[in-house]
Amino acid sequence: MEVVLAIDTTGSMSPNNKLVDAKTAAKGLVDTIFPGGVNSRARIGLVPFDRYVRIDPALKTAPWLSSAADQTVNYDAYCDYSYPNIVYGAPTTVTRYYDGVAYTTTETPVLDYGTPVPTTCYPASSYVRAWEGIVGSRNYPQDLQADVSAANPVPAVWDSYSNVRTLSRLTTDPAAIKTQIDNLTADGETYIPSALLWAWRLLSPNAPFSDGAGYNSGVRKVVILMTDGANTFAPSYPKHETPDALGAVANGILADTCSNMKGPSVGITIYAIAFMVSDLNIRNVLQNCASQPVNYYNANSNAEMAAAFAAIGSPAWPKESGVCTPT
């Protein structure tokens, strides 16, 4: 058995101990798969996600990756300024959205900056910066397929904010995966299809990693996807920078990716946990993404989310017909 956990680490996972409890539940599932820390028949991987997925930056020279070489950044001479005569308007309370969650904040508009006064000035300069591991999407429909090559590479992404942690490739070391789970933090917006695609890539016998056993070789391949919200961004290829408040574009890409993963030539079993998700559109997509109705969990609380992970890892797992319960 090969299992990949795809765990939502977006900003909406921060309140109410959602990520804290999700990490505890995920580690409990790891313990179930690896009783006593040993299971010679299992390997496990992890894909944290927000709007992006991060891979090991040491892969920057991989032939299946494009645009990851170090870059020289040149700065023209410039100055910092202060604005001693700035004029502000009256503070107002406004509603903003972060990762699809509404919040109120007080904002004070600037009516007039006045004359700027230079404070510190800097000469022209340059430095070499390294790629930080963020990966984007190939143009549609290539972004629906896992296999990559030098002729059809994964694009590296620069100049896009993401604090997502690095994915973990398949391993027989449950302690390493539990440490990676412990290190997860919540930040950023949501784009689910990329997470599912990289979970598929971890299980694939082909590039980029070629870590998985062959498809239909008798090794069971499982993805467990947990998310607490709707897609808030869609691709702007290669980046994921287009606001997608209704998820119309991203939901379609997610549904097609799920179908390709479950297809007979691949045969990945998908479990989906919708964690306190109010958006009916993404709930329907996740329910259809799951391999069978019993593989979908609509968790309306932290406790129900934990129960979903426990049910997936129960002695009767997996619950598909024709699969014997282990004794």
C-alpha positions in Angstrom: 0.0 0.0 0.0 1.1 3.5 -0.9 -0.7 6.4 0.8 -0.4 10.2 0.4 -2.0 12.7 2.7 -2.9 16.0 1.0 -3.6 18.4 3.8 -5.0 22.0 3.5 -2.7 24.5 5.3 -4.4 27.7 4.0 -5.1 30.7 6.2 -8.7 29.5 7.0 -7.2 26.5 8.8 -5.7 28.8 11.5 -8.8 29.8 13.7 -10.4 27.5 16.3 -7.4 25.0 16.4 -8.5 23.6 13.0 -4.9 22.9 11.8 -3.8 21.8 15.3 -6.6 19.2 15.5 -6.0 18.1 11.9 -2.4 17.5 12.6 -3.3 15.3 15.5 -5.8 13.4 13.5 -3.4 12.9 10.6 -0.7 11.6 12.9 -3.2 9.2 14.4 -3.8 7.8 10.9 -0.1 7.4 10.4 0.1 5.4 13.6 -2.7 3.2 12.3 -1.0 2.5 9.0 2.3 1.9 10.8 1.5 0.1 14.0 4.5 0.1 16.3 6.3 2.3 13.7 6.7 -0.6 11.3 4.8 -1.8 8.3 6.8 -3.5 5.6 3.8 -3.4 3.3 3.2 0.4 3.4 4.8 3.6 2.3 3.5 7.1 3.0 3.9 10.7 1.6 2.6 14.1 2.5 1.5 17.1 0.3 0.7 20.3 2.3 -0.9 22.9 0.1 -2.2 26.5 -0.1 -2.4 28.2 -3.5 0.8 26.3 -4.4 2.8 23.2 -3.6 6.5 23.3 -2.7 9.1 20.7 -3.7 12.7 20.4 -2.6 14.7 23.4 -4.1 17.6 21.0 -4.5 15.7 19.7 -7.5 16.3 22.9 -9.4 18.5 21.2 -12.0 16.0 18.3 -12.7 15.4 17.9 -16.4 11.6 17.8 -15.9 11.7 21.3 -14.3 11.9 24.6 -16.1 12.9 28.2 -15.1 14.4 27.2 -11.7 18.0 28.3 -12.3 19.4 31.0 -10.0 18.5 34.6 -11.1 20.6 37.8 -10.9 18.4 40.7 -9.6 19.5 44.2 -10.4 18.4 47.2 -8.4 18.7 50.8 -9.6 19.8 53.5 -7.1 16.8 54.5 -4.9 15.9 56.3 -1.8 13.5 55.7 1.1 11.2 58.6 1.9 9.2 59.9 4.8 5.9 61.9 4.5 5.9 64.4 7.3 2.9 66.3 5.9 0.7 63.3 5.1 -3.1 64.0 5.6 -5.4 61.1 6.6 -9.2 60.8 6.2 -11.6 59.4 8.7 -11.1 55.7 9.7 -13.7 53.4 8.2 -14.7 49.8 8.9 -14.6 47.6 5.9 -15.2 43.9 5.1 -12.3 42.0 3.5 -11.8 38.3 2.6 -8.9 36.1 3.3 -8.9 32.5 1.9 -12.7 32.9 1.4 -13.4 33.9 5.0 -14.8 37.3 5.7 -13.3 39.6 8.4 -13.7 43.3 9.3 -10.9 45.7 9.7 -10.4 49.4 10.2 -8.7 51.3 7.4 -7.6 54.9 7.3 -7.5 56.5 3.8 -4.7 58.8 2.8 -6.1 62.1 1.4 -2.7 63.7 0.6 0.8 62.4 1.0 2.3 65.9 0.9 5.9 66.5 -0.2 8.1 63.4 0.3 11.4 63.9 2.1 14.3 61.5 1.3 15.7 59.7 4.4 18.2 57.0 3.3 19.5 56.5 -0.3 21.2 53.4 -1.7 23.4 52.9 -4.8 22.7 50.6 -7.6 23.3 46.9 -6.6 22.6 43.4 -7.6 22.4 39.9 -6.0 21.8 36.3 -6.9 18.7 34.7 -5.6 17.7 31.1 -5.5 14.4 29.5 -6.4 12.5 28.5 -3.2 10.7 25.4 -4.5 7.3 26.8 -5.5 5.9 25.0 -8.5 3.1 26.1 -10.8 0.9 24.5 -13.4 1.5 23.6 -17.1 -1.1 25.0 -19.6 -4.4 23.3 -19.8 -4.9 20.3 -20.4 -1.4 19.3 -19.5 -2.2 20.4 -15.9 -4.6 17.4 -15.6 -1.8 14.8 -16.0 0.9 13.7 -13.6 3.7 12.6 -16.0 6.4 15.1 -16.8 9.5 15.2 -19.0 12.1 17.5 -20.4 9.9 18.2 -23.3 6.9 18.9 -21.1 8.3 20.2 -17.8 6.8 21.5 -14.6 7.3 25.3 -14.4 9.1 26.8 -11.4 7.3 29.9 -9.9 9.0 33.1 -8.8 7.7 36.2 -7.1 4.5 34.6 -5.7 4.0 34.5 -2.0 3.5 31.1 -0.4 4.5 29.9 3.1 3.6 26.3 2.3 5.9 23.5 3.6 7.8 21.2 1.3 6.1 18.0 0.3 7.4 14.6 1.5 8.1 11.8 -0.9 7.0 8.2 -0.2 8.8 6.7 2.8 8.7 3.8 5.1 9.6 6.1 8.0 6.4 7.2 9.8 8.3 9.2 12.3 9.7 11.5 9.5 6.2 12.1 8.2 4.8 12.8 11.6 7.6 15.4 12.1 6.7 17.0 8.8 3.0 17.1 9.9 4.0 18.8 13.2 5.8 21.5 11.2 2.8 22.5 9.2 1.5 26.1 9.5 -1.6 27.8 8.2 -1.3 30.7 5.7 -2.3 31.6 2.2 -5.2 31.1 -0.2 -6.6 27.9 -1.7 -6.0 26.1 -5.0 -6.8 22.4 -4.5 -6.1 20.8 -8.0 -2.3 21.3 -7.7 -2.3 19.5 -4.3 -4.1 16.5 -5.8 -1.9 16.4 -8.9 1.3 16.3 -6.8 -0.2 13.6 -4.6 -0.6 11.6 -7.8 3.0 12.4 -8.7 4.2 11.0 -5.4 2.4 7.7 -6.2 3.4 7.6 -9.9 6.0 5.1 -11.2 7.0 7.8 -13.7 8.8 11.1 -13.5 9.1 13.4 -11.7 9.9 11.1 -8.8 9.3 7.6 -10.1 8.9 6.5 -6.5 5.6 4.6 -6.8 5.0 1.0 -7.7 3.6 0.3 -11.2 0.0 1.0 -11.8 -2.3 -2.1 -11.4 0.7 -4.0 -10.0 -1.1 -5.2 -6.9 0.1 -2.3 -4.8 -2.8 -0.3 -3.5 -2.5 3.5 -4.1 -4.5 5.8 -1.9 -4.8 9.6 -1.6 -6.5 11.2 1.4 -7.5 14.8 0.6 -8.6 17.1 3.5 -9.6 20.7 2.8 -11.6 23.3 4.8 -12.7 25.5 2.0 -13.5 26.3 -1.6 -11.0 27.2 -4.3 -10.3 30.9 -4.1 -7.8 31.1 -7.0 -7.5 29.7 -10.5 -4.5 29.3 -12.8 -3.0 32.2 -14.6 -0.5 29.7 -16.0 2.1 29.0 -14.8 1.0 30.8 -11.6 -2.3 30.5 -9.7 -3.0 34.2 -9.5 -6.5 34.6 -10.9 -9.2 35.2 -8.2 -11.9 32.5 -8.5 -14.4 33.4 -5.8 -17.0 30.9 -7.1 -14.5 28.2 -7.9 -15.9 27.9 -11.4 -12.6 27.3 -13.2 -10.6 25.5 -10.4 -13.5 23.2 -9.6 -13.6 21.9 -13.1 -9.9 21.3 -13.1 -10.2 19.5 -9.8 -13.0 17.3 -11.1 -11.1 16.3 -14.2 -7.9 15.6 -12.2 -9.9 13.3 -9.9 -11.3 11.5 -12.9 -7.9 10.9 -14.4 -6.5 9.6 -11.1 -9.4 7.1 -10.6 -9.3 5.9 -14.2 -8.6 2.2 -14.9 -5.1 2.8 -16.2 -4.1 4.5 -12.9 -6.5 3.2 -10.3 -5.8 5.5 -7.4 -8.4 5.3 -4.5 -9.4 8.8 -3.3 -10.8 9.7 0.1 -12.1 13.3 0.6 -12.8 15.1 3.8 -14.7 18.4 3.6 -13.8 20.1 6.9 -16.4 22.7 7.9 -17.0 23.6 4.2 -20.1 25.7 3.6 -19.7 26.0 -0.1 -22.0 23.5 -1.7 -20.2 23.6 -5.1 -16.9 22.4 -3.7 -18.6 19.9 -1.4 -20.2 18.3 -4.5 -16.9 18.2 -6.3 -15.2 16.6 -3.4 -18.0 14.0 -3.0 -17.7 13.1 -6.7 -13.9 13.1 -6.4 -14.0 10.4 -3.7 -13.8 6.9 -5.2 -17.1 5.8 -3.6 -19.7 7.5 -1.5 -18.3 5.9 1.6 -15.0 7.5 0.9 -16.4 11.1 1.3 -16.7 12.7 4.7 -18.6 16.0 5.4 -17.1 17.0 8.8 -18.8 20.0 10.4 -16.6 20.2 13.5 -13.0 19.5 14.6 -14.3 16.3 16.3 -16.0 15.1 13.1 -12.9 15.8 11.1 -10.9 13.7 13.6 -13.5 11.0 13.4 -13.2 11.0 9.6 -9.5 10.3 9.8 -10.1 7.6 12.4 -12.8 6.0 10.2 -10.5 5.9 7.2 -7.8 4.2 9.3 -10.2 1.9 11.1 -9.6 -1.9 11.0 -12.3 -2.2 8.2 -10.3 0.2 6.0 -10.5 0.3 3.1 -14.2 0.0 2.8 -14.6 -0.8 -0.8 -16.5 -3.9 -1.8 -14.4 -6.8 -2.8 -11.6 -5.9 -0.4 -11.1 -8.1 2.6 -10.8 -6.7 6.1 -7.3 -7.5 7.4 -7.1 -9.9 10.4 
